[in-house]
Amino acid sequence: MPALDLRPEMAHAHQPVMSPSHHGWDGNGAAVVPTPMPKRLDGKVAIVTGGARGIGEAIVRLFVKHGARVVIADIDDAAGEALASALGPQVSFVRCDVSVEEDVRRAVDWALSRHGGRLDVYCNNAGVLGRQTRAAKSILSFDAGEFDRVLRVNALGAALGMKHAALAMVPRRAGSIVSVASVAGVLGGLGPHAYTASKHAIVGLTKNAACELGAHGIRVNCVSPFGVATPMLINAWRQGPRRRRRRRPRPRHHRAQRRGGGEDGGGGQGLATLKGPTLRPRDIAEAVLFLASDESRYISGHNLVVDGGVTTSRNLIGL
Ligand SMILES: NC(=O)c1ccc[n+]([C@@H]2O[C@H](COP(=O)([O-])OP(=O)(O)OC[C@H]3O[C@@H](n4cnc5c(N)ncnc54)[C@H](O)[C@@H]3O)[C@@H](O)[C@H]2O)c1
């Protein structure tokens, strides 16, 4: 066995070297010992609807990272099963159309039976944007069937989720319900009519359900994202009526993000007063995580808008 060199300058010779560029030193030149990330959902059980892809997938991944056992409830069997098996045994998939009450009941029952009768977090994330043609977006050619289809998934689906999550949470007098609404639930002109109505409905439902469920120790909140490059937004951009001039090609997600903003593929991140960062699904997931975790234990009935300031300010005087 080689002899140990006990000279003081060699004391750290066998430790991994941390360079300043890896944040291994504090501002005074002292070494910083990396601390393990606290797991903010340790031991908790969560259901994420629409968790197979897009924002839902980012929520599932972040929840798992923070120690949750997660049930993905989605209509996309292939993507849902694939994500669950990639993330390991703490994640499972159940087929669930959120607009069908029996499916929602079954998803909650599945989570309870698999995880010892426990449900801590229910995330109403599943949603559809609806058709994107110019006719579909005009109130003058309003289509009742389209309106019904979008509201059934987005608004009725969220209400059914709140109902069955609450039925499971009331006996334990604890739980957090977080729905994904949208900036289109705050401001007009950021999405088609049916979508906008459905997202306003989620914000209203959140406030009302929070009133009632607060008595049972259950918190109800929602998160309202600005446009973020997911399959929903990319498909909308492809369908949208605006045809673009040919420019230097950019990666697909970058194009969608630049054109995005409003969820109809119009607008753009130039609307945000916050400059620099580009909104990612992970940013939405972080907001959902906060509302799901005990860090937000006194927050209920709240709509946490994640939009870089789009819905709160217009810099009209050149500040
Ligand atoms: N992408 C954006 O710019 C944006 C902005 C604001 C709000 N949102 C909202 O975020 C949520 C997620 O959107 P996304 O961009 O990830 O969309 P997405 O289309 O990429 O993913 C939606 C997921 O929901 C699932 N789903 C659709 N209908 C369902 C149903 N009836 N039952 C169960 N699952 C269903 C899909 O299979 C898919 O996995 C939606 O509620 C959307 O309205 C999105």
The ligand as an SDF file (V2000), in Angstrom:
LIG
                    3D

 44 48  0  0  0  0  0  0  0  0999 V2000
  -47.3330   25.0920  -24.5690 N   0  0  0  0  0  0  0  0  0  0  0  0
  -47.7750   26.2850  -24.2280 C   0  0  0  0  0  0  0  0  0  0  0  0
  -47.3760   27.3110  -24.7970 O   0  0  0  0  0  0  0  0  0  0  0  0
  -48.7480   26.4240  -23.0860 C   0  0  0  0  0  0  0  0  0  0  0  0
  -48.9460   27.7100  -22.5420 C   0  0  0  0  0  0  0  0  0  0  0  0
  -49.8670   27.8750  -21.5210 C   0  0  0  0  0  0  0  0  0  0  0  0
  -50.5610   26.7820  -21.0420 C   0  0  0  0  0  0  0  0  0  0  0  0
  -50.3580   25.5400  -21.5850 N   0  0  0  0  0  0  0  0  0  0  0  0
  -51.1150   24.4340  -21.0150 C   0  0  0  0  0  0  0  0  0  0  0  0
  -50.1990   23.4830  -20.5170 O   0  0  0  0  0  0  0  0  0  0  0  0
  -50.7950   22.2000  -20.5630 C   0  0  0  0  0  0  0  0  0  0  0  0
  -49.8480   21.2430  -21.2650 C   0  0  0  0  0  0  0  0  0  0  0  0
  -49.6420   21.7300  -22.5830 O   0  0  0  0  0  0  0  0  0  0  0  0
  -48.4510   21.2640  -23.5420 P   0  0  0  0  0  0  0  0  0  0  0  0
  -47.9920   22.4570  -24.2590 O   0  0  0  0  0  0  0  0  0  0  0  0
  -47.5000   20.4180  -22.8160 O   0  0  0  0  0  0  0  0  0  0  0  0
  -49.3210   20.3810  -24.5560 O   0  0  0  0  0  0  0  0  0  0  0  0
  -48.9500   19.0470  -25.3580 P   0  0  0  0  0  0  0  0  0  0  0  0
  -49.9860   18.9380  -26.4240 O   0  0  0  0  0  0  0  0  0  0  0  0
  -47.5330   19.0720  -25.7410 O   0  0  0  0  0  0  0  0  0  0  0  0
  -49.1940   17.9110  -24.2570 O   0  0  0  0  0  0  0  0  0  0  0  0
  -50.5010   17.6900  -23.7670 C   0  0  0  0  0  0  0  0  0  0  0  0
  -50.5800   16.3140  -23.1480 C   0  0  0  0  0  0  0  0  0  0  0  0
  -51.9410   16.1420  -22.7200 O   0  0  0  0  0  0  0  0  0  0  0  0
  -52.4370   14.9080  -23.1950 C   0  0  0  0  0  0  0  0  0  0  0  0
  -53.8790   14.9930  -23.3820 N   0  0  0  0  0  0  0  0  0  0  0  0
  -54.5650   15.6740  -24.3380 C   0  0  0  0  0  0  0  0  0  0  0  0
  -55.8900   15.4650  -24.1800 N   0  0  0  0  0  0  0  0  0  0  0  0
  -56.0350   14.6600  -23.1040 C   0  0  0  0  0  0  0  0  0  0  0  0
  -57.1530   14.0950  -22.4460 C   0  0  0  0  0  0  0  0  0  0  0  0
  -58.4170   14.2800  -22.8900 N   0  0  0  0  0  0  0  0  0  0  0  0
  -56.9450   13.3160  -21.3620 N   0  0  0  0  0  0  0  0  0  0  0  0
  -55.6920   13.0790  -20.9200 C   0  0  0  0  0  0  0  0  0  0  0  0
  -54.5910   13.5650  -21.5130 N   0  0  0  0  0  0  0  0  0  0  0  0
  -54.7690   14.3540  -22.5950 C   0  0  0  0  0  0  0  0  0  0  0  0
  -51.6900   14.6670  -24.5010 C   0  0  0  0  0  0  0  0  0  0  0  0
  -51.6940   13.2940  -24.8720 O   0  0  0  0  0  0  0  0  0  0  0  0
  -50.2910   15.1890  -24.1460 C   0  0  0  0  0  0  0  0  0  0  0  0
  -49.5120   14.1930  -23.5330 O   0  0  0  0  0  0  0  0  0  0  0  0
  -52.1270   22.3870  -21.2670 C   0  0  0  0  0  0  0  0  0  0  0  0
  -53.1430   22.4860  -20.3160 O   0  0  0  0  0  0  0  0  0  0  0  0
  -51.9590   23.6950  -22.0000 C   0  0  0  0  0  0  0  0  0  0  0  0
  -53.1830   24.3230  -22.2430 O   0  0  0  0  0  0  0  0  0  0  0  0
  -49.4710   25.3470  -22.5910 C   0  0  0  0  0  0  0  0  0  0  0  0
  1  2  1  0
  2  3  2  0
  2  4  1  0
  4  5  1  0
  4 44  2  0
  5  6  2  0
  6  7  1  0
  7  8  2  0
  8  9  1  0
  8 44  1  0
  9 10  1  0
  9 42  1  0
 10 11  1  0
 11 12  1  0
 11 40  1  0
 12 13  1  0
 13 14  1  0
 14 15  2  0
 14 16  1  0
 14 17  1  0
 17 18  1  0
 18 19  2  0
 18 20  1  0
 18 21  1  0
 21 22  1  0
 22 23  1  0
 23 24  1  0
 23 38  1  0
 24 25  1  0
 25 26  1  0
 25 36  1  0
 26 27  1  0
 26 35  1  0
 27 28  2  0
 28 29  1  0
 29 30  1  0
 29 35  2  0
 30 31  1  0
 30 32  2  0
 32 33  1  0
 33 34  2  0
 34 35  1  0
 36 37  1  0
 36 38  1  0
 38 39  1  0
 40 41  1  0
 40 42  1  0
 42 43  1  0
M  CHG  2   8   1  16  -1
M  END
$$$$
